[in-house]
């Protein structure tokens, strides 16, 4: 479960604050040595709190066909209470806005996320993932989103 909000600081810059309550997430220290071999701890009952700060600059790419393309660099800092893990997520993306009478009807977004562990793990990049999102503007205040991703952990 996630709750939060964005605030537009400038026409090209949004900032957000989010809180997530999650269960069953796995961390490196959940991988335990058993004789003979390794096994994941059962974390289904563990509840964790995650705080996130997000800054997302956006730029219109009017030189592309259709002129309705936007480049965004979502930059998110995450703090997970389990083990006090700090993560920096960089997610560049390209979005096409389908407009009818100057109103958005549909957004198609293609993003790629890079997960950098700031105080855990032994690799520079902990994980990475492509994202595809379709956002339908049902009305001025109602939107329906469908997203898909395939996340890889190093």
C-alpha positions, 0 to 999 in steps of 0.5 A: 500500500502506497500513499503520497503526493506530487507538487509542481514546483515549476512547469518542468519540475515535480517533487513528491513524498511517499510512504509505503507499507509493504509485507514480504520483501526480501533483502540480502540478509534474508539469504541464510546459510543452511547445511547443505546449501542456502535458502531464503527466509520466509518474510511473508509476515514481516511488515516494513515501512518505506519513505521516499522522496522524488524529484522529476524534471521533465522536458518537451522534445518538440523536435520529435514527430508529433511534438507531444514527446516528453523526456523525464528523469525520475530521481527517487531516494528510498529509505526502508526501515528494515536494515535502514537500507538507502537506495537511489533510483534513477528512471529516465523515460520517454512519454508520448501524449495523445491529445484531442482538442489540446486535452490529454487522452492517452499517455504511452511511457517507456522508462528504464530504472536503475537501482543504486544501493547507497549503504548495502550490497557489493555492486554499483547497480543493485537492480534494473528494469524496463517499464511500459505504462499506458495511462488513460485520461477518463476525465479531468480528475480520473485516470486509469493506468496499466503498467508492466515491468521486468525487474532484474536484481544483480 
